[in-house]
Amino acid sequence: MPEYIGRSMRRVEDRRLITGQGRYANDIKPDGALHIAFCRSPMPHARIRAVDRSGAIEMPGVVAVWTADDLPEIAAGLSDFGPPGLEQRGRPILTRDEVNYAGEAYALVVAETNYGAHDAVEAMLAELDPLPAVAGGLNAIAGGAPLVHGDMKSNLANSTPTQFGDINAAFAADSVVAKVSLKTDRVAGAAMEPRCVTAAYDAETDGLKVWTSTQSIFGVRNAIASITRLPEEKVRVIAEDVGGGFGAKGMVFPEEVLTALVAWRLKKAATWTAGRSEDGATTAQAHGQPVIIIGHMMSAYVLPAMDIEAVLVYTNTCPTGFIRGGGRPLGNYAIERAMDALATELKIDRVELRRRNLVAPQQIPYTTGLPAGRGGYVYDSGDYPKLLDLAVEEIGKKPAADGKLIGLGFACCVESTAFGRGEPAKVRLQKDGIAHLYIGSTPGGQGHETMAAMVAADRLGWPFEKIKVTAGDTANVPFALLTAGSRSAVQVGNAASRAATAMRRQLLDRGAEVLEADAQDLVIEDGAITVRGTPTRRVPVTDVIPDEGLEVLETFDPARPLTFSSGCHAAIVAVDPDTGHVEVLRYVIAHDTGKTINQLTLEGQLIGGYAHGLGYAMYESAMYDADGTPKSASFLDYTIVSTGEVTTTPVLTHIETPTDSNPEGFKGAGESGTIPVPAAISAAVEDAIRQRKPDAVVDRIPITPDRIIELLAN
């Protein structure tokens, strides 16, 4: 049998997806499905005095108009992930007395047509009393700041200290201190497919079947089951194809619960699809949350001490979640910008400073000072100096200026990947020789079908084309965590490996009975079980498969809580001093993402991740007015990168260091291409600008042309 792991293979799902044969939540069209539209607040903060539904309910085709008073089962709201000590207030599913961000829903309309539902929303009359609002960060806890919600005593949500080492010794009198104040803008997931959900009542099971654009089918299932009081097994959630999520779709949204609740109450199918601006104003934004940000403020360096306080505040803006990197790019941006500032203070070359402080290969596994309870940050593998050397070698020298300012920048990174335990995978082998592999993770462009089939083919000893992968369906496997945090290769890959290996053992045991041989002496080759060294003693594999088929279910638990990928990025940029335009002339990604499953997919992930990081560095900003009114809900105002902005394809160079975290030696790669980009680009732009302004500091992303002009002018 040929080996598949490590090959460069086109994804089997690509032809279906690029020819319009994908199955997205909005493609599900049950007969007679009702349509849902939401009444949303135009104000970032207001008290709901009254909602007059009379004009809407009398319109033709309107089936129901509901407010929170009509839905007592949703009163508790949705529970979200947060750091220890954070008060769980319950994110409203349909707000009742007070709206707390522009776009928050306070009523819903159910109608026979989509147009009818939206027309009825326009006929709703709501009496909203404007209240003072808070849009930005620390302004929310400044003296005299208005409260973002009427029943709160403070806008301070949580203050979490992180300390290790002797911080006083680190800042002793003989220390050289570098100071930098950094600001990063919010970003949006900006997926091609807006959020959508379709739910249908299943009369056979007296349950629900839900199709939704999500990264977390089991999270959605559990929330719906809790609200409807249905047993979890009676709520089936499916995400066959997802047109991008990037972390934003990793949480449960009110519309998913409410659409399911409409279907359950009315015993009919119901559907909702967000408009582009509706999606932009209400889908979770980022960056991430403090635990992950702080965990990546160490990068690849030996840090003897740390003393950080992370402050979370409530604001009257769209709820936050995770976008590609989940906070990792921010932590990396902070430490890498601080390293550049320290190099300036010490008058040391930036590369040399990094080289002196990198964790050495002989120190690995390297136990960081970060408390284990905050994620268990023990670097399990890597050769960080080699990655730096490769990046330096590949990037080369800065080219001639040609009237522009040319800059060179570097950024190292270590990325936590593969969180979670108990990842399931099931293999069912049919009499016809088709192996069905079921996984719980939800595909959103990562190539799950191809990746999982490649692993299973090798471990089962089965032809790749005879392995059919089904993902994103709660009916097929036990609970699985969401698709996020660069976890799929490690968790799903190893789960698929375990299930395929268990099935192979079953086949060899059954073959041993037929051939009267020891199972350890048998091999599976060319569709037959043979005795090693005696190929004439053979039995077709299909002969040992019973008519009802064979089935195995396995789960995977990693040896460590996390595995760590690593990398070093290098950028050469040209800055036009007259216009502030930045052009990336050359970009290098030296990376260690463990054993490669599919070389082509890995390259795509890294290049796509680079494009995403370029957006963070120079283009993307989810903007609000001072009172919390969104200014960039659509792609007219929110800039994502396209081929016009990605002017160069990164040069990729790969090393592989072994990890003991999982048997297959896989590491995550989904965010490795993104994390260091803002820091590397910032360093390169700063290096370029300093040819005109030696004391210039690039301390904010995105780096827009007007900010560059401002830096050059001051």
ChimeraX attribute file (.defattr): number of C-alpha atoms within 10 A of each C-alpha:
attribute: neighborCount
match mode: 1-to-1
recipient: residues
	/A:1	13
	/A:2	11
	/A:3	14
	/A:4	20
	/A:5	21
	/A:6	14
	/A:7	14
	/A:8	15
	/A:9	16
	/A:10	14
	/A:11	16
	/A:12	15
	/A:13	16
	/A:14	14
	/A:15	12
	/A:16	11
	/A:17	14
	/A:18	9
	/A:19	8
	/A:20	8
	/A:21	12
	/A:22	17
	/A:23	16
	/A:24	20
	/A:25	27
	/A:26	18
	/A:27	13
	/A:28	16
	/A:29	13
	/A:30	14
	/A:31	9
	/A:32	11
	/A:33	19
	/A:34	27
	/A:35	25
	/A:36	30
	/A:37	26
	/A:38	25
	/A:39	23
	/A:40	21
	/A:41	21
	/A:42	16
	/A:43	23
	/A:44	26
	/A:45	30
	/A:46	24
	/A:47	18
	/A:48	18
	/A:49	12
	/A:50	12
	/A:51	14
	/A:52	12
	/A:53	20
	/A:54	13
	/A:55	13
	/A:56	23
	/A:57	21
	/A:58	13
	/A:59	15
	/A:60	13
	/A:61	16
	/A:62	21
	/A:63	18
	/A:64	17
	/A:65	23
	/A:66	17
	/A:67	18
	/A:68	19
	/A:69	14
	/A:70	10
	/A:71	14
	/A:72	10
	/A:73	14
	/A:74	21
	/A:75	17
	/A:76	13
	/A:77	18
	/A:78	19
	/A:79	14
	/A:80	12
	/A:81	10
	/A:82	14
	/A:83	15
	/A:84	11
	/A:85	10
	/A:86	14
	/A:87	10
	/A:88	13
	/A:89	11
	/A:90	12
	/A:91	16
	/A:92	21
	/A:93	22
	/A:94	26
	/A:95	21
	/A:96	17
	/A:97	16
	/A:98	21
	/A:99	29
	/A:100	29
	/A:101	29
	/A:102	21
	/A:103	25
	/A:104	28
	/A:105	25
	/A:106	23
	/A:107	24
	/A:108	26
	/A:109	26
	/A:110	28
	/A:111	26
	/A:112	17
	/A:113	17
	/A:114	17
	/A:115	14
	/A:116	21
	/A:117	28
	/A:118	20
	/A:119	17
	/A:120	28
	/A:121	24
	/A:122	13
	/A:123	18
	/A:124	19
	/A:125	15
	/A:126	17
	/A:127	12
	/A:128	19
	/A:129	14
	/A:130	14
	/A:131	20
	/A:132	15
	/A:133	25
	/A:134	28
	/A:135	23
	/A:136	18
	/A:137	14
	/A:138	16
	/A:139	15
	/A:140	23
	/A:141	21
	/A:142	10
	/A:143	7
	/A:144	8
	/A:145	15
	/A:146	18
	/A:147	22
	/A:148	28
	/A:149	21
	/A:150	15
	/A:151	7
	/A:152	10
	/A:153	9
	/A:154	16
	/A:155	22
	/A:156	17
	/A:157	16
	/A:158	17
	/A:159	15
	/A:160	16
	/A:161	10
	/A:162	16
	/A:163	15
	/A:164	15
	/A:165	14
	/A:166	12
	/A:167	13
	/A:168	10
	/A:169	12
	/A:170	16
	/A:171	12
	/A:172	10
	/A:173	9
	/A:174	8
	/A:175	9
	/A:176	11
	/A:177	13
	/A:178	14
	/A:179	10
	/A:180	14
	/A:181	11
	/A:182	15
	/A:183	12
	/A:184	18
	/A:185	15
	/A:186	19
	/A:187	25
	/A:188	28
	/A:189	24
	/A:190	25
	/A:191	19
	/A:192	11
	/A:193	18
	/A:194	23
	/A:195	30
	/A:196	23
	/A:197	27
	/A:198	31
	/A:199	32
	/A:200	25
	/A:201	23
	/A:202	19
	/A:203	10
	/A:204	7
	/A:205	11
	/A:206	12
	/A:207	21
	/A:208	29
	/A:209	21
	/A:210	30
	/A:211	28
	/A:212	29
	/A:213	29
	/A:214	36
	/A:215	28
	/A:216	28
	/A:217	30
	/A:218	28
	/A:219	19
	/A:220	26
	/A:221	27
	/A:222	19
	/A:223	21
	/A:224	27
	/A:225	22
	/A:226	15
	/A:227	20
	/A:228	19
	/A:229	10
	/A:230	16
	/A:231	13
	/A:232	18
	/A:233	15
	/A:234	16
	/A:235	27
	/A:236	24
	/A:237	26
	/A:238	27
	/A:239	25
	/A:240	20
	/A:241	22
	/A:242	26
	/A:243	20
	/A:244	22
	/A:245	26
	/A:246	25
	/A:247	27
	/A:248	27
	/A:249	28
	/A:250	23
	/A:251	23
	/A:252	23
	/A:253	20
	/A:254	20
	/A:255	24
	/A:256	26
	/A:257	24
	/A:258	23
	/A:259	27
	/A:260	29
	/A:261	24
	/A:262	25
	/A:263	24
	/A:264	22
	/A:265	10
	/A:266	14
	/A:267	16
	/A:268	20
	/A:269	25
	/A:270	30
	/A:271	30
	/A:272	24
	/A:273	22
	/A:274	18
	/A:275	13
	/A:276	17
	/A:277	15
	/A:278	18
	/A:279	21
	/A:280	26
	/A:281	25
	/A:282	23
	/A:283	23
	/A:284	25
	/A:285	23
	/A:286	23
	/A:287	24
	/A:288	23
	/A:289	20
	/A:290	22
	/A:291	20
	/A:292	22
	/A:293	22
	/A:294	24
	/A:295	24
	/A:296	25
	/A:297	23
	/A:298	21
	/A:299	26
	/A:300	28
	/A:301	21
	/A:302	17
	/A:303	18
	/A:304	13
	/A:305	17
	/A:306	17
	/A:307	12
	/A:308	11
	/A:309	12
	/A:310	15
	/A:311	15
	/A:312	20
	/A:313	18
	/A:314	22
	/A:315	29
	/A:316	25
	/A:317	28
	/A:318	25
	/A:319	17
	/A:320	19
	/A:321	24
	/A:322	25
	/A:323	26
	/A:324	28
	/A:325	29
	/A:326	24
	/A:327	24
	/A:328	32
	/A:329	28
	/A:330	27
	/A:331	23
	/A:332	30
	/A:333	33
	/A:334	23
	/A:335	22
	/A:336	27
	/A:337	25
	/A:338	18
	/A:339	21
	/A:340	27
	/A:341	19
	/A:342	19
	/A:343	18
	/A:344	14
	/A:345	13
	/A:346	14
	/A:347	10
	/A:348	13
	/A:349	12
	/A:350	19
	/A:351	17
	/A:352	10
	/A:353	16
	/A:354	23
	/A:355	17
	/A:356	12
	/A:357	14
	/A:358	18
	/A:359	22
	/A:360	18
	/A:361	15
	/A:362	9
	/A:363	14
	/A:364	14
	/A:365	15
	/A:366	17
	/A:367	15
	/A:368	19
	/A:369	19
	/A:370	21
	/A:371	14
	/A:372	12
	/A:373	7
	/A:374	14
	/A:375	15
	/A:376	18
	/A:377	22
	/A:378	20
	/A:379	24
	/A:380	20
	/A:381	25
	/A:382	31
	/A:383	22
	/A:384	26
	/A:385	21
	/A:386	18
	/A:387	24
	/A:388	25
	/A:389	14
	/A:390	22
	/A:391	27
	/A:392	20
	/A:393	12
	/A:394	18
	/A:395	20
	/A:396	14
	/A:397	10
	/A:398	15
	/A:399	12
	/A:400	9
	/A:401	12
	/A:402	8
	/A:403	10
	/A:404	17
	/A:405	20
	/A:406	27
	/A:407	26
	/A:408	24
	/A:409	26
	/A:410	29
	/A:411	34
	/A:412	31
	/A:413	32
	/A:414	28
	/A:415	31
	/A:416	29
	/A:417	26
	/A:418	28
	/A:419	20
	/A:420	18
	/A:421	16
	/A:422	16
	/A:423	26
	/A:424	27
	/A:425	31
	/A:426	27
	/A:427	27
	/A:428	20
	/A:429	22
	/A:430	17
	/A:431	17
	/A:432	12
	/A:433	17
	/A:434	17
	/A:435	28
	/A:436	18
	/A:437	26
	/A:438	25
	/A:439	29
	/A:440	27
	/A:441	31
	/A:442	30
	/A:443	26
	/A:444	21
	/A:445	17
	/A:446	20
	/A:447	19
	/A:448	25
	/A:449	20
	/A:450	23
	/A:451	24
	/A:452	29
	/A:453	29
	/A:454	27
	/A:455	28
	/A:456	32
	/A:457	25
	/A:458	19
	/A:459	21
	/A:460	24
	/A:461	21
	/A:462	24
	/A:463	22
	/A:464	20
	/A:465	12
	/A:466	14
	/A:467	24
	/A:468	17
	/A:469	19
	/A:470	20
	/A:471	22
	/A:472	30
	/A:473	21
	/A:474	25
	/A:475	17
	/A:476	17
	/A:477	20
	/A:478	17
	/A:479	18
	/A:480	25
	/A:481	23
	/A:482	24
	/A:483	26
	/A:484	27
	/A:485	24
	/A:486	23
	/A:487	25
	/A:488	31
	/A:489	29
	/A:490	28
	/A:491	32
	/A:492	26
	/A:493	28
	/A:494	28
	/A:495	27
	/A:496	34
	/A:497	27
	/A:498	27
	/A:499	27
	/A:500	30
	/A:501	21
	/A:502	19
	/A:503	26
	/A:504	19
	/A:505	15
	/A:506	18
	/A:507	23
	/A:508	24
	/A:509	17
	/A:510	18
	/A:511	28
	/A:512	21
	/A:513	12
	/A:514	14
	/A:515	17
	/A:516	10
	/A:517	16
	/A:518	13
	/A:519	19
	/A:520	12
	/A:521	13
	/A:522	23
	/A:523	20
	/A:524	22
	/A:525	17
	/A:526	13
	/A:527	16
	/A:528	18
	/A:529	27
	/A:530	25
	/A:531	23
	/A:532	14
	/A:533	10
	/A:534	10
	/A:535	14
	/A:536	9
	/A:537	14
	/A:538	20
	/A:539	19
	/A:540	15
	/A:541	20
	/A:542	19
	/A:543	16
	/A:544	22
	/A:545	19
	/A:546	11
	/A:547	11
	/A:548	9
	/A:549	16
	/A:550	17
	/A:551	17
	/A:552	17
	/A:553	20
	/A:554	21
	/A:555	21
	/A:556	22
	/A:557	17
	/A:558	20
	/A:559	13
	/A:560	19
	/A:561	18
	/A:562	25
	/A:563	31
	/A:564	25
	/A:565	29
	/A:566	27
	/A:567	32
	/A:568	30
	/A:569	33
	/A:570	31
	/A:571	29
	/A:572	27
	/A:573	27
	/A:574	26
	/A:575	24
	/A:576	19
	/A:577	19
	/A:578	11
	/A:579	11
	/A:580	20
	/A:581	17
	/A:582	22
	/A:583	17
	/A:584	22
	/A:585	17
	/A:586	20
	/A:587	25
	/A:588	24
	/A:589	30
	/A:590	28
	/A:591	31
	/A:592	28
	/A:593	29
	/A:594	26
	/A:595	20
	/A:596	23
	/A:597	24
	/A:598	21
	/A:599	16
	/A:600	15
	/A:601	23
	/A:602	20
	/A:603	18
	/A:604	14
	/A:605	21
	/A:606	21
	/A:607	21
	/A:608	19
	/A:609	22
	/A:610	27
	/A:611	25
	/A:612	27
	/A:613	28
	/A:614	25
	/A:615	25
	/A:616	28
	/A:617	26
	/A:618	23
	/A:619	20
	/A:620	26
	/A:621	22
	/A:622	21
	/A:623	19
	/A:624	18
	/A:625	11
	/A:626	11
	/A:627	19
	/A:628	23
	/A:629	23
	/A:630	24
	/A:631	14
	/A:632	19
	/A:633	21
	/A:634	18
	/A:635	12
	/A:636	8
	/A:637	13
	/A:638	18
	/A:639	17
	/A:640	21
	/A:641	16
	/A:642	11
	/A:643	8
	/A:644	7
	/A:645	16
	/A:646	18
	/A:647	13
	/A:648	14
	/A:649	15
	/A:650	24
	/A:651	17
	/A:652	17
	/A:653	17
	/A:654	14
	/A:655	17
	/A:656	18
	/A:657	15
	/A:658	17
	/A:659	23
	/A:660	15
	/A:661	21
	/A:662	21
	/A:663	13
	/A:664	20
	/A:665	20
	/A:666	28
	/A:667	34
	/A:668	28
	/A:669	31
	/A:670	27
	/A:671	28
	/A:672	35
	/A:673	30
	/A:674	27
	/A:675	33
	/A:676	33
	/A:677	34
	/A:678	30
	/A:679	34
	/A:680	29
	/A:681	31
	/A:682	30
	/A:683	30
	/A:684	25
	/A:685	29
	/A:686	27
	/A:687	24
	/A:688	26
	/A:689	28
	/A:690	17
	/A:691	14
	/A:692	14
	/A:693	15
	/A:694	12
	/A:695	11
	/A:696	18
	/A:697	21
	/A:698	24
	/A:699	19
	/A:700	18
	/A:701	24
	/A:702	23
	/A:703	24
	/A:704	16
	/A:705	19
	/A:706	12
	/A:707	15
	/A:708	23
	/A:709	17
	/A:710	10
	/A:711	19
	/A:712	18
	/A:713	10
	/A:714	7
